[in-house]
Amino acid sequence: MIYTSASQWREAPKKRVLLFAMSGLGKTYLSSMLRGTGDWFHYSIDYRIGTRYMGEHIADNAKREAMKIPFLRDLLRSDSIYIGSNISFNDLKPISSYLGKPGDVTKGGLPWDEYTRRQDQFQAAEIAALHDTGHFIERSYDLYQYPHFVCDTGGSICEWVDVNDPDDPIMTDLASRTLMVWIEGTDAHTAELVRRFDREPKPMSYDPVFLLDTWSAYLTEFNAAPDKVDPDDFIRWAFTKALAHRQPRYKAMADRWGITVPQDCVAQVKDAEGFVNMIADALEMRG
């Protein structure tokens, strides 16, 4: 780790942190709070994915839908209108809308082959965006003179990491540049995430092996044909399995390459000083 003690962390003139956890546990809350102080550069992995690596895919998909409407088709073909995605740190819906859900197309689903093609695109984009972290650390200081840096990762970071490989290329790169911080939720937090997801199921990105196994298990359990699957029903069913799949991966990442902070502590952080103290306490706990 780039900081091995609380004192080293507190005294560092340039603090570099990467947050990882399931969505909804406070990564963006902390990152936005730190950005608001004026001393921290906020690098959002999902924002980078949507603007740098998948922006064209997202816009082309919107144009493809618009081309189905004669009035819009004529305007598009004559370059009379512009269609693009309006992604922000707090609104990443264009990415999730593009990822979509597999199943019955009459219910808003995607054919399996198209769905997995988009999953593969997202995997490549997220890995590239993660490796861009070093570039943005340098850019944030050299160009903007921010002394501190926080990387806000997506929940799927653990899907692309081999937690059993101490030389995993993603983690060795990130851990050499940032302090890796896992926000650990409790069973109560997990139950709330499930309830929230059940109310508004959103597309996610998964490790290809896990995704195929989960899809096959769903088809078998419910005796469903792939093109008749209710898309929302499948991703709701898969979500709890994804939580169980990701939890040990997050823990292994923190145990090998970083530190752990409880989500209850995150909820109590109100300013940069509180954040620095929380990280210092976690470093002391790790020893």
Secondary structure, 3 states (H helix, E strand, C coil): CCCCCHHHHHHCCCCEEEEECCCCCCHHHHHHHHHCCCCEEEEEHHHHHHHHHCHHHHHHHHHHHHCCCHHHHHHHHCCCCCCCCCCECCECHHHHHHHCCECCHHHCCECHHHHHHHHHHHHHHHHHHHHCHHHHHHHHHHCCCCCEEEEECCHHHHHHCCCCCCCCHHHHHHHCCCEEEEEECCHHHHHHHHHHHHHCCCCCCCCHHHHHHHHHHHHHHCCCCHHHCCHHHHHHHHHHHHHHHHHHHHHHHHHHHEEEEEHHHHHHCCCHHHHHHHHHHHHHHHC
